[in-house]
Amino acid sequence: MSEQTATKKTVEELDPVTAERIARAPLPTRFTNFKRSFVPYQLVRFMAFNLRTLDIVRRG
């Protein structure tokens, strides 16, 4: 029984058009990355979202 190495190609290797689109995509700013990784900010956003949802349910 011989072992075969599975060579999986990435999306970029399979589709050069997709690779070009990914290369041209804008990168997030430092502030955006900070907001995405700062847990207290995420908790505040989570609570705000839940309060808005609760308000919609109450009115409905």
C-alpha positions, 0 to 999 in steps of 0.5 A, a space after each residue: 500500500 503506497 501513500 499518496 500525498 494529497 496536494 490541495 490547491 488553494 482558491 487563489 491557485 485554482 482561480 487567478 481572477 479570484 486571486 486578483 480580486 483578493 489582492 485588490 481588496 481593501 485592508 481594515 484600518 488599525 482602528 477597525 482591527 482594534 474594534 474587532 478585537 477589543 472585548 469591552 467594545 464588543 460587549 457594549 455593542 452586544 448590549 446595544 444590539 440586544 436593547 434595540 432588538 428588545 425595543 422592536 419586540 416590545 413595540 411589535 
